[in-house]
Amino acid sequence: MGTTGAAIGVDNETGAVHVREVREGAAADKAGLLVDDEILMIDGVYVRDLTVPAIKQKLAGDAGTSIDLTVVRGDQVLRVKLVREPAGAPSSSPPQREERIGP
């Protein structure tokens, strides 16, 4: 199983999906993701149309496989290709208003 190397949070009030943590040197870091980036789409599917389990499923996958993300950073919309890496150590606890989606 692979990992994105990022902790992702879903705001339970708005449904927005944000990057909450990026492990240095991990797949998300190499792809250029930053803390507070909002993920709009995973592989062309709007994340607000997905349940938390469906988001987890879209992020999960084998090491070496890729995910195409559409991300909002400030006033920019970016396309990011992230290649999953072998799973590593777990991340810290999520913020209270959010449900954690593992790395």
OpenMM code with the backbone's topology and positions (N, CA, C; nanometers):
from openmm import Vec3, app, unit

residues = "MET GLY THR THR GLY ALA ALA ILE GLY VAL ASP ASN GLU THR GLY ALA VAL HIS VAL ARG GLU VAL ARG GLU GLY ALA ALA ALA ASP LYS ALA GLY LEU LEU VAL ASP ASP GLU ILE LEU MET ILE ASP GLY VAL TYR VAL ARG ASP LEU THR VAL PRO ALA ILE LYS GLN LYS LEU ALA GLY ASP ALA GLY THR SER ILE ASP LEU THR VAL VAL ARG GLY ASP GLN VAL LEU ARG VAL LYS LEU VAL ARG GLU PRO ALA GLY ALA PRO SER SER SER PRO PRO GLN ARG GLU GLU ARG ILE GLY PRO".split()
positions = [
    Vec3(0.0839, -0.1183, 0.0000),
    Vec3(0.0000, 0.0000, 0.0000),
    Vec3(0.0882, 0.1244, 0.0000),
    Vec3(0.0430, 0.2285, -0.0697),
    Vec3(0.1195, 0.3521, -0.0780),
    Vec3(0.0584, 0.4627, 0.0049),
    Vec3(0.1327, 0.5717, 0.0162),
    Vec3(0.0869, 0.6875, 0.0927),
    Vec3(0.1123, 0.8151, 0.0135),
    Vec3(0.0300, 0.9158, 0.0424),
    Vec3(0.0493, 1.0470, -0.0195),
    Vec3(0.1496, 1.1295, 0.0592),
    Vec3(0.1715, 1.0950, 0.1863),
    Vec3(0.2618, 1.1719, 0.2706),
    Vec3(0.2009, 1.3018, 0.3183),
    Vec3(0.0681, 1.3098, 0.3123),
    Vec3(-0.0022, 1.4301, 0.3579),
    Vec3(-0.1188, 1.3899, 0.4467),
    Vec3(-0.1471, 1.4736, 0.5448),
    Vec3(-0.2684, 1.4579, 0.6244),
    Vec3(-0.3716, 1.5507, 0.5630),
    Vec3(-0.4885, 1.4962, 0.5348),
    Vec3(-0.5954, 1.5690, 0.4688),
    Vec3(-0.7115, 1.5787, 0.5667),
    Vec3(-0.7740, 1.6960, 0.5746),
    Vec3(-0.8888, 1.7159, 0.6614),
    Vec3(-1.0104, 1.7589, 0.5829),
    Vec3(-1.1267, 1.7084, 0.6244),
    Vec3(-1.2534, 1.7480, 0.5640),
    Vec3(-1.3286, 1.8320, 0.6654),
    Vec3(-1.3612, 1.9556, 0.6282),
    Vec3(-1.4382, 2.0431, 0.7163),
    Vec3(-1.5813, 1.9915, 0.7196),
    Vec3(-1.6286, 1.9524, 0.8376),
    Vec3(-1.7619, 1.8937, 0.8505),
    Vec3(-1.8732, 1.9941, 0.8225),
    Vec3(-1.8461, 2.1226, 0.8313),
    Vec3(-1.9478, 2.2250, 0.8054),
    Vec3(-1.9580, 2.2583, 0.6568),
    Vec3(-1.8454, 2.2735, 0.5892),
    Vec3(-1.8464, 2.3188, 0.4496),
    Vec3(-1.8204, 2.2074, 0.3490),
    Vec3(-1.7618, 2.0981, 0.3934),
    Vec3(-1.7248, 1.9903, 0.3029),
    Vec3(-1.5929, 2.0137, 0.2314),
    Vec3(-1.5277, 2.1271, 0.2584),
    Vec3(-1.3993, 2.1574, 0.1951),
    Vec3(-1.2933, 2.0590, 0.2429),
    Vec3(-1.2042, 2.0217, 0.1522),
    Vec3(-1.0961, 1.9278, 0.1815),
    Vec3(-0.9645, 2.0047, 0.1728),
    Vec3(-0.8906, 2.0067, 0.2834),
    Vec3(-0.7651, 2.0819, 0.2893),
    Vec3(-0.6481, 1.9928, 0.3292),
    Vec3(-0.5305, 2.0308, 0.2817),
    Vec3(-0.4069, 1.9672, 0.3246),
    Vec3(-0.3733, 2.0245, 0.4616),
    Vec3(-0.3579, 1.9397, 0.5618),
    Vec3(-0.3316, 1.9847, 0.6992),
    Vec3(-0.1879, 1.9615, 0.7413),
    Vec3(-0.1199, 1.8687, 0.6735),
    Vec3(0.0198, 1.8393, 0.7071),
    Vec3(0.0859, 1.7762, 0.5856),
    Vec3(0.2097, 1.8140, 0.5599),
    Vec3(0.2883, 1.7550, 0.4517),
    Vec3(0.4205, 1.7105, 0.5120),
    Vec3(0.4467, 1.5799, 0.5058),
    Vec3(0.5738, 1.5292, 0.5587),
    Vec3(0.6870, 1.5666, 0.4636),
    Vec3(0.7912, 1.6220, 0.5202),
    Vec3(0.9067, 1.6643, 0.4410),
    Vec3(0.9662, 1.5462, 0.3665),
    Vec3(0.9879, 1.5638, 0.2374),
    Vec3(1.0476, 1.4607, 0.1541),
    Vec3(0.9517, 1.3538, 0.1056),
    Vec3(0.8260, 1.3581, 0.1514),
    Vec3(0.7271, 1.2575, 0.1124),
    Vec3(0.6648, 1.2940, -0.0224),
    Vec3(0.5781, 1.2086, -0.0723),
    Vec3(0.5174, 1.2255, -0.2042),
    Vec3(0.4485, 1.3611, -0.2202),
    Vec3(0.3702, 1.4030, -0.1207),
    Vec3(0.2997, 1.5312, -0.1293),
    Vec3(0.3976, 1.6482, -0.1366),
    Vec3(0.5055, 1.6395, -0.0606),
    Vec3(0.6095, 1.7423, -0.0619),
    Vec3(0.6757, 1.7479, -0.1999),
    Vec3(0.7105, 1.6329, -0.2537),
    Vec3(0.7730, 1.6267, -0.3856),
    Vec3(0.6807, 1.6793, -0.4953),
    Vec3(0.5494, 1.6598, -0.4774),
    Vec3(0.4516, 1.7067, -0.5759),
    Vec3(0.4253, 1.8567, -0.5632),
    Vec3(0.4709, 1.9166, -0.4517),
    Vec3(0.4533, 2.0603, -0.4331),
    Vec3(0.3311, 2.1010, -0.3540),
    Vec3(0.2626, 2.0052, -0.2897),
    Vec3(0.1481, 2.0418, -0.2061),
    Vec3(0.1954, 2.1189, -0.0842),
    Vec3(0.1119, 2.2132, -0.0397),
    Vec3(0.1419, 2.2934, 0.0784),
    Vec3(0.0283, 2.2839, 0.1782),
    Vec3(0.0600, 2.3020, 0.3051),
    Vec3(-0.0423, 2.3083, 0.4092),
    Vec3(-0.1397, 2.4196, 0.3731),
    Vec3(-0.2677, 2.3946, 0.3911),
    Vec3(-0.3803, 2.4841, 0.3616),
    Vec3(-0.4237, 2.4831, 0.2156),
    Vec3(-0.3550, 2.4099, 0.1269),
    Vec3(-0.4077, 2.3939, -0.0085),
    Vec3(-0.5451, 2.3289, 0.0027),
    Vec3(-0.6408, 2.3765, -0.0773),
    Vec3(-0.7719, 2.3134, -0.0816),
    Vec3(-0.7761, 2.2201, -0.2016),
    Vec3(-0.8109, 2.0955, -0.1777),
    Vec3(-0.8223, 1.9982, -0.2857),
    Vec3(-0.9645, 2.0033, -0.3397),
    Vec3(-0.9777, 2.0411, -0.4671),
    Vec3(-1.1088, 2.0477, -0.5313),
    Vec3(-1.1466, 1.9159, -0.5973),
    Vec3(-1.0479, 1.8553, -0.6641),
    Vec3(-1.0758, 1.7333, -0.7396),
    Vec3(-0.9651, 1.6308, -0.7185),
    Vec3(-1.0063, 1.5033, -0.7176),
    Vec3(-0.9127, 1.3913, -0.7168),
    Vec3(-0.9449, 1.3086, -0.8408),
    Vec3(-0.8478, 1.2974, -0.9292),
    Vec3(-0.8665, 1.2236, -1.0544),
    Vec3(-0.9929, 1.2675, -1.1283),
    Vec3(-1.0167, 1.3991, -1.1325),
    Vec3(-1.1280, 1.4549, -1.2090),
    Vec3(-1.2631, 1.4511, -1.1408),
    Vec3(-1.2692, 1.4074, -1.0151),
    Vec3(-1.3956, 1.3992, -0.9413),
    Vec3(-1.3950, 1.5044, -0.8305),
    Vec3(-1.5015, 1.5872, -0.8253),
    Vec3(-1.5122, 1.6890, -0.7213),
    Vec3(-1.5246, 1.6236, -0.5840),
    Vec3(-1.4366, 1.6613, -0.4905),
    Vec3(-1.4345, 1.5971, -0.3593),
    Vec3(-1.5589, 1.6296, -0.2775),
    Vec3(-1.6213, 1.7439, -0.3025),
    Vec3(-1.7430, 1.7769, -0.2264),
    Vec3(-1.8596, 1.6870, -0.2645),
    Vec3(-1.8467, 1.6153, -0.3759),
    Vec3(-1.9484, 1.5182, -0.4177),
    Vec3(-1.9234, 1.3806, -0.3572),
    Vec3(-1.8143, 1.3660, -0.2808),
    Vec3(-1.7748, 1.2363, -0.2265),
    Vec3(-1.7960, 1.2293, -0.0760),
    Vec3(-1.8191, 1.1093, -0.0273),
    Vec3(-1.8222, 1.0854, 0.1168),
    Vec3(-1.6782, 1.0730, 0.1662),
    Vec3(-1.6592, 1.0805, 0.2970),
    Vec3(-1.5252, 1.0638, 0.3534),
    Vec3(-1.4663, 0.9275, 0.3152),
    Vec3(-1.5420, 0.8169, 0.3260),
    Vec3(-1.4848, 0.6887, 0.2828),
    Vec3(-1.4458, 0.6890, 0.1345),
    Vec3(-1.5228, 0.7564, 0.0505),
    Vec3(-1.4906, 0.7613, -0.0925),
    Vec3(-1.3627, 0.8428, -0.1168),
    Vec3(-1.3430, 0.9497, -0.0390),
    Vec3(-1.2200, 1.0289, -0.0505),
    Vec3(-1.1010, 0.9425, -0.0099),
    Vec3(-1.1161, 0.8697, 0.1010),
    Vec3(-1.0086, 0.7793, 0.1459),
    Vec3(-0.9745, 0.6784, 0.0378),
    Vec3(-1.0771, 0.6231, -0.0262),
    Vec3(-1.0557, 0.5231, -0.1301),
    Vec3(-0.9819, 0.5843, -0.2492),
    Vec3(-1.0185, 0.7066, -0.2877),
    Vec3(-0.9517, 0.7739, -0.4003),
    Vec3(-0.8044, 0.8025, -0.3693),
    Vec3(-0.7733, 0.8336, -0.2422),
    Vec3(-0.6356, 0.8639, -0.2037),
    Vec3(-0.5515, 0.7382, -0.1844),
    Vec3(-0.6176, 0.6270, -0.1523),
    Vec3(-0.5462, 0.5012, -0.1289),
    Vec3(-0.5010, 0.4404, -0.2609),
    Vec3(-0.3980, 0.3613, -0.2528),
    Vec3(-0.3511, 0.2916, -0.3723),
    Vec3(-0.2128, 0.2357, -0.3508),
    Vec3(-0.1660, 0.1658, -0.4488),
    Vec3(-0.0349, 0.1027, -0.4398),
    Vec3(0.0769, 0.2048, -0.4571),
    Vec3(0.1878, 0.1805, -0.3886),
    Vec3(0.3069, 0.2644, -0.4045),
    Vec3(0.3462, 0.2637, -0.5521),
    Vec3(0.3825, 0.3815, -0.6023),
    Vec3(0.4225, 0.3955, -0.7418),
    Vec3(0.3105, 0.4370, -0.8347),
    Vec3(0.1853, 0.4290, -0.7860),
    Vec3(0.0733, 0.4753, -0.8676),
    Vec3(0.0493, 0.6234, -0.8409),
    Vec3(-0.0207, 0.6903, -0.9327),
    Vec3(-0.0354, 0.8353, -0.9206),
    Vec3(-0.1799, 0.8789, -0.9005),
    Vec3(-0.1939, 1.0019, -0.8526),
    Vec3(-0.3219, 1.0691, -0.8333),
    Vec3(-0.3082, 1.2060, -0.8986),
    Vec3(-0.4096, 1.2474, -0.9730),
    Vec3(-0.4141, 1.3826, -1.0275),
    Vec3(-0.5055, 1.4666, -0.9396),
    Vec3(-0.4507, 1.5749, -0.8845),
    Vec3(-0.5258, 1.6623, -0.7953),
    Vec3(-0.5445, 1.7990, -0.8593),
    Vec3(-0.6614, 1.8578, -0.8377),
    Vec3(-0.6850, 1.9981, -0.8708),
    Vec3(-0.6925, 2.0700, -0.7377),
    Vec3(-0.6068, 2.1707, -0.7206),
    Vec3(-0.5852, 2.2347, -0.5909),
    Vec3(-0.6030, 2.3856, -0.6038),
    Vec3(-0.6623, 2.4460, -0.5006),
    Vec3(-0.6703, 2.5917, -0.4928),
    Vec3(-0.5687, 2.6380, -0.3893),
    Vec3(-0.4841, 2.7319, -0.4316),
    Vec3(-0.3850, 2.7929, -0.3423),
    Vec3(-0.3972, 2.9437, -0.3615),
    Vec3(-0.4545, 3.0102, -0.2600),
    Vec3(-0.4780, 3.1543, -0.2738),
    Vec3(-0.5759, 3.1779, -0.3875),
    Vec3(-0.5346, 3.2559, -0.4887),
    Vec3(-0.6221, 3.2819, -0.6031),
    Vec3(-0.5838, 3.1991, -0.7256),
    Vec3(-0.4999, 3.0968, -0.7067),
    Vec3(-0.4557, 3.0110, -0.8165),
    Vec3(-0.5231, 2.8741, -0.8098),
    Vec3(-0.5525, 2.8197, -0.9259),
    Vec3(-0.5985, 2.6812, -0.9366),
    Vec3(-0.4860, 2.6040, -1.0043),
    Vec3(-0.4392, 2.4987, -0.9378),
    Vec3(-0.3229, 2.4227, -0.9837),
    Vec3(-0.3591, 2.2775, -1.0094),
    Vec3(-0.2912, 2.2160, -1.1062),
    Vec3(-0.3004, 2.0713, -1.1281),
    Vec3(-0.1736, 2.0100, -1.0725),
    Vec3(-0.1898, 1.9089, -0.9887),
    Vec3(-0.0754, 1.8451, -0.9234),
    Vec3(-0.0834, 1.6948, -0.9470),
    Vec3(0.0274, 1.6372, -0.9925),
    Vec3(0.0354, 1.4912, -1.0063),
    Vec3(0.1201, 1.4400, -0.8912),
    Vec3(0.0623, 1.3530, -0.8101),
    Vec3(0.1284, 1.2992, -0.6927),
    Vec3(0.1484, 1.1496, -0.7131),
    Vec3(0.2679, 1.1008, -0.6889),
    Vec3(0.2979, 0.9574, -0.7007),
    Vec3(0.3107, 0.8994, -0.5600),
    Vec3(0.2227, 0.8047, -0.5277),
    Vec3(0.2231, 0.7438, -0.3950),
    Vec3(0.3559, 0.6738, -0.3684),
    Vec3(0.3984, 0.6807, -0.2413),
    Vec3(0.5222, 0.6146, -0.1975),
    Vec3(0.4872, 0.5083, -0.0942),
    Vec3(0.5809, 0.4178, -0.0634),
    Vec3(0.5541, 0.3179, 0.0400),
    Vec3(0.5133, 0.3851, 0.1713),
    Vec3(0.4172, 0.3260, 0.2403),
    Vec3(0.3636, 0.3830, 0.3646),
    Vec3(0.4728, 0.3981, 0.4695),
    Vec3(0.4629, 0.5098, 0.5458),
    Vec3(0.5592, 0.5382, 0.6516),
    Vec3(0.4890, 0.5570, 0.7848),
    Vec3(0.5489, 0.6369, 0.8714),
    Vec3(0.4944, 0.6621, 1.0055),
    Vec3(0.3665, 0.7442, 0.9979),
    Vec3(0.2701, 0.7196, 1.0908),
    Vec3(0.1456, 0.7963, 1.0926),
    Vec3(0.1685, 0.9424, 1.1331),
    Vec3(0.0737, 1.0270, 1.0953),
    Vec3(0.0801, 1.1708, 1.1257),
    Vec3(0.0167, 1.2004, 1.2608),
    Vec3(0.0227, 1.3268, 1.3004),
    Vec3(-0.0339, 1.3713, 1.4277),
    Vec3(-0.1857, 1.3794, 1.4219),
    Vec3(-0.2497, 1.4116, 1.5336),
    Vec3(-0.3955, 1.4173, 1.5444),
    Vec3(-0.4548, 1.5296, 1.4603),
    Vec3(-0.5813, 1.5118, 1.4137),
    Vec3(-0.6464, 1.6113, 1.3297),
    Vec3(-0.7015, 1.7292, 1.4103),
    Vec3(-0.7278, 1.8421, 1.3434),
    Vec3(-0.7979, 1.9520, 1.4093),
    Vec3(-0.9384, 1.9056, 1.4482),
    Vec3(-0.9988, 1.9646, 1.5507),
    Vec3(-1.1255, 1.9202, 1.6049),
    Vec3(-1.2422, 1.9309, 1.5082),
    Vec3(-1.2470, 2.0330, 1.4232),
    Vec3(-1.3607, 2.0519, 1.3340),
    Vec3(-1.3561, 1.9599, 1.2134),
    Vec3(-1.2545, 1.8779, 1.2025),
    Vec3(-1.2363, 1.8000, 1.0821),
    Vec3(-1.2272, 1.6515, 1.1112),
    Vec3(-1.2604, 1.5743, 1.0106),
    Vec3(-1.2424, 1.4309, 1.0185),
    Vec3(-1.1157, 1.3968, 0.9422),
    Vec3(-1.0258, 1.3266, 1.0043),
    Vec3(-0.8945, 1.2962, 0.9468),
    Vec3(-0.9068, 1.1930, 0.8361),
    Vec3(-0.8403, 1.2183, 0.7263),
    Vec3(-0.8249, 1.1211, 0.6187),
    Vec3(-0.6775, 1.0921, 0.6139),
    Vec3(-0.6386, 0.9714, 0.6481),
    Vec3(-0.4983, 0.9355, 0.6653),
    Vec3(-0.4115, 0.9622, 0.5451),
    Vec3(-0.2811, 0.9653, 0.5691),
    Vec3(-0.1869, 0.9914, 0.4606),
    Vec3(-0.1849, 0.8808, 0.3578),
] * unit.nanometer
topology = app.Topology()
chain = topology.addChain("A")
for resn in residues:
    res = topology.addResidue(resn, chain)
    for name in ("N", "CA", "C"):
        topology.addAtom(name, app.Element.getBySymbol(name[0]), res)
